[in-house]
Amino acid sequence: MLKLYHQWTSTCSKRVRITLAEKKLEWVSHHISLKDLEHLEPWYVKLNSEGVVPTLDHDGKILTESNFIIEYLDEVFPDNPLRPSDHYERWKMRNWMHRFEAVLHKNINTISFVKQNRIKRYEAFSEEELLNFLSHQVNAERRASYEKRIRNGVSAAEMVFAEDRIAEVVDEMNIALEGKSFLNGDRVSLADISVAPFIERIEANALNQLTDWTKRPHLGSWWSTMQELPSYKKAFDFTMPN
């Protein structure tokens, strides 16, 4: 049995939901409320020591890190393959996935903190409440980042830096997609699935200079194709349970 601990708007959760849909796999949903800090509760931290979503339970085997989860799913369930058979193309797929995680994820989080006005979650905290919240952050680096943003905000220079790093990656994608339907050729791969939720997040944050597809036509064409995939629609149609 596949049981996914996930959150409905989480970009990394969407990666796994797209993959599950693309592979046509049945799975059980356990929605984690980030608003209620369910991801920091002791029972969940036992499953995922970083206290983040998603986490996959496959017959008692616990997997974390969304890019690793989706590759695991493609290895264990070979039908509807999502990895190129060519070894070099598979390396390129993994290189893309690493770049999306290392560059896009971190910098889009910076943008989203400002654009989605996430500071409002913490403005009403007393000092004691803030320290209590921070003490429950399992990852020391994430804890320090939260404290810096909550206490000092995000500077204009940090926003520019983040947007510039995102622009570098989408420019690379636009070049790579010339003459191709997907990043690894004519078939959707884990690389496409890995990045799709972040392109959606770029649009949601109204970074219009990055989503002017007249300037990046190959990326724009790819994005239109991705949004029409039944697996993409199914993953993004998941809404917060009542």
C-alpha positions as CSV (number, residue, x, y, z in Angstrom):
1,M,0.0,0.0,0.0
2,L,1.1,3.5,-0.8
3,K,0.2,6.2,1.8
4,L,1.2,9.8,1.2
5,Y,1.5,12.3,3.9
6,H,1.2,15.6,2.1
7,Q,-0.3,19.1,2.0
8,W,-2.5,20.4,-0.7
9,T,-0.6,23.5,-1.8
10,S,2.9,22.2,-1.1
11,T,5.0,22.2,-4.3
12,C,6.9,19.1,-3.3
13,S,3.7,17.3,-2.5
14,K,2.4,18.2,-6.0
15,R,5.5,16.5,-7.5
16,V,4.6,13.2,-5.9
17,R,0.9,13.5,-6.7
18,I,1.7,14.2,-10.4
19,T,4.0,11.1,-10.4
20,L,1.4,8.9,-8.8
21,A,-1.2,10.0,-11.3
22,E,1.2,9.6,-14.3
23,K,2.0,6.1,-13.0
24,K,-1.7,5.3,-12.5
25,L,-1.0,4.2,-8.9
26,E,-3.6,3.9,-6.2
27,W,-2.7,5.6,-2.9
28,V,-4.1,6.6,0.4
29,S,-4.1,10.3,1.4
30,H,-3.1,11.7,4.8
31,H,-3.3,15.4,4.6
32,I,-1.0,17.3,6.9
33,S,-2.1,20.7,8.2
34,L,0.9,23.1,8.0
35,K,-1.2,25.9,9.4
36,D,-1.8,23.8,12.6
37,L,1.9,22.8,12.7
38,E,1.0,19.1,12.3
39,H,4.2,18.6,10.4
40,L,6.1,19.4,13.6
41,E,4.2,17.1,15.9
42,P,6.4,14.3,17.4
43,W,4.5,11.5,15.6
44,Y,5.2,13.1,12.2
45,V,8.8,14.0,13.0
46,K,9.4,10.3,13.7
47,L,8.4,9.7,10.1
48,N,10.2,12.7,8.6
49,S,13.1,13.9,10.8
50,E,13.1,17.2,8.8
51,G,9.5,17.9,9.7
52,V,8.5,18.7,6.1
53,V,6.1,17.3,3.6
54,P,5.7,15.0,1.7
55,T,6.5,11.6,3.2
56,L,5.6,8.3,1.5
57,D,4.9,5.1,3.4
58,H,5.2,2.1,1.0
59,D,4.3,-1.0,3.0
60,G,6.0,0.3,6.1
61,K,9.1,1.6,4.2
62,I,9.3,5.4,4.9
63,L,10.6,7.7,2.2
64,T,11.3,11.4,2.3
65,E,12.6,14.1,-0.1
66,S,10.2,14.5,-3.0
67,N,12.7,14.1,-5.8
68,F,13.9,10.8,-4.3
69,I,10.4,9.7,-3.7
70,I,9.3,10.1,-7.4
71,E,12.4,8.3,-8.7
72,Y,11.7,5.5,-6.2
73,L,8.2,5.2,-7.5
74,D,9.5,5.0,-11.1
75,E,12.0,2.3,-10.2
76,V,9.6,0.1,-8.1
77,F,6.6,0.5,-10.5
78,P,8.1,0.1,-14.0
79,D,4.8,0.6,-16.0
80,N,4.5,4.0,-17.6
81,P,8.2,4.8,-17.2
82,L,9.2,8.4,-16.4
83,R,13.0,8.1,-16.8
84,P,14.9,8.0,-20.1
85,S,16.4,4.6,-21.0
86,D,19.6,6.3,-22.2
87,H,22.1,6.7,-19.4
88,Y,23.2,10.1,-20.5
89,E,19.7,11.4,-20.8
90,R,19.0,10.0,-17.3
91,W,22.0,11.9,-16.0
92,K,20.6,15.1,-17.6
93,M,17.2,14.4,-16.0
94,R,18.8,14.1,-12.5
95,N,20.9,17.2,-13.1
96,W,17.8,19.2,-13.9
97,M,16.1,17.8,-10.8
98,H,19.1,18.8,-8.6
99,R,19.1,22.3,-10.1
100,F,15.4,22.8,-9.5
101,E,15.7,21.8,-5.9
102,A,18.9,23.7,-5.2
103,V,18.0,26.9,-6.9
104,L,14.3,27.2,-7.6
105,H,13.0,25.8,-4.4
106,K,15.0,28.0,-2.1
107,N,14.6,31.2,-4.1
108,I,10.9,30.8,-4.7
109,N,10.4,30.3,-1.0
110,T,12.0,33.7,-0.5
111,I,9.7,35.3,-3.0
112,S,6.6,33.6,-1.7
113,F,7.3,34.8,1.9
114,V,6.8,38.3,0.6
115,K,4.3,37.9,-2.2
116,Q,2.0,35.6,-0.2
117,N,2.3,37.9,2.9
118,R,3.3,35.0,5.0
119,I,4.6,37.3,7.7
120,K,1.0,37.8,8.8
121,R,1.0,34.3,10.3
122,Y,3.6,35.5,12.9
123,E,2.8,39.1,13.5
124,A,0.5,38.4,16.4
125,F,3.0,36.2,18.1
126,S,4.4,37.4,21.5
127,E,8.1,36.9,22.0
128,E,7.4,33.7,24.0
129,E,5.1,32.4,21.3
130,L,7.7,33.1,18.6
131,L,10.5,31.4,20.5
132,N,8.2,28.4,21.1
133,F,7.4,28.2,17.4
134,L,11.1,28.4,16.5
135,S,12.0,25.8,19.1
136,H,9.7,23.3,17.2
137,Q,11.6,23.8,13.9
138,V,13.5,20.5,13.6
139,N,16.1,21.7,11.0
140,A,18.5,24.2,12.4
141,E,19.1,26.0,9.1
142,R,15.4,26.4,8.5
143,R,14.9,27.6,12.1
144,A,17.5,30.3,11.6
145,S,16.0,31.3,8.2
146,Y,12.5,31.6,9.8
147,E,13.8,33.7,12.6
148,K,15.7,36.1,10.3
149,R,12.7,36.6,8.0
150,I,10.2,37.0,10.9
151,R,12.3,39.5,12.8
152,N,13.9,41.4,9.9
153,G,11.7,40.7,6.9
154,V,13.1,40.2,3.4
155,S,15.1,43.0,1.9
156,A,14.7,44.4,-1.6
157,A,18.2,43.2,-2.4
158,E,17.3,39.6,-1.4
159,M,14.2,39.8,-3.6
160,V,16.2,40.9,-6.6
161,F,18.8,38.2,-5.9
162,A,16.1,35.5,-5.7
163,E,14.4,36.6,-8.9
164,D,17.7,36.7,-10.8
165,R,18.5,33.1,-9.7
166,I,15.0,32.0,-10.8
167,A,15.5,33.8,-14.2
168,E,18.8,31.9,-14.8
169,V,17.0,28.6,-14.5
170,V,14.0,29.4,-16.6
171,D,16.3,30.8,-19.3
172,E,18.2,27.5,-19.2
173,M,15.0,25.6,-19.6
174,N,13.9,27.8,-22.5
175,I,17.1,27.0,-24.4
176,A,16.9,23.3,-23.6
177,L,13.3,23.0,-24.8
178,E,14.0,24.3,-28.3
179,G,12.8,21.7,-30.7
180,K,11.6,19.4,-27.9
181,S,8.3,18.7,-26.2
182,F,9.8,17.9,-22.8
183,L,13.1,18.4,-21.1
184,N,14.3,14.9,-22.0
185,G,12.8,14.6,-25.4
186,D,9.3,13.6,-26.7
187,R,8.1,12.1,-23.4
188,V,7.4,13.6,-20.1
189,S,10.0,12.7,-17.5
190,L,10.7,13.2,-13.8
191,A,12.5,16.4,-14.7
192,D,9.4,17.9,-16.1
193,I,7.3,16.7,-13.1
194,S,10.0,18.0,-10.7
195,V,9.8,21.6,-12.0
196,A,6.1,22.0,-12.9
197,P,4.9,23.0,-9.4
198,F,7.6,25.7,-9.3
199,I,6.5,27.2,-12.6
200,E,3.0,27.3,-11.2
201,R,4.3,29.1,-8.1
202,I,6.2,31.6,-10.2
203,E,2.9,32.5,-11.9
204,A,1.0,32.5,-8.5
205,N,3.6,35.1,-7.2
206,A,2.9,37.3,-10.3
207,L,6.5,37.4,-11.4
208,N,5.3,38.7,-14.8
209,Q,8.8,39.4,-16.1
210,L,9.5,35.6,-15.8
211,T,6.2,34.4,-17.3
212,D,6.2,36.6,-20.4
213,W,6.2,33.6,-22.7
214,T,6.9,35.8,-25.8
215,K,10.4,36.1,-24.3
216,R,10.7,32.4,-23.5
217,P,8.5,30.8,-26.2
218,H,9.9,27.2,-25.9
219,L,9.2,27.3,-22.1
220,G,5.8,28.7,-22.7
221,S,4.9,26.0,-25.1
222,W,6.1,23.3,-22.7
223,W,4.2,24.9,-19.8
224,S,0.9,24.8,-21.9
225,T,1.5,21.1,-22.6
226,M,2.2,20.3,-18.9
227,Q,-0.9,22.0,-17.7
228,E,-3.0,19.9,-20.1
229,L,-1.6,16.6,-18.8
230,P,-4.4,14.6,-16.9
231,S,-1.8,13.8,-14.2
232,Y,-1.1,17.5,-13.7
233,K,-4.8,18.4,-13.5
234,K,-5.4,15.6,-11.1
235,A,-2.6,16.6,-8.8
236,F,-3.5,20.3,-8.8
237,D,-7.3,19.6,-8.3
238,F,-6.6,18.2,-4.9
239,T,-8.1,20.6,-2.4
240,M,-7.8,21.1,1.4
241,P,-10.0,18.6,3.2
242,N,-12.7,20.0,5.4
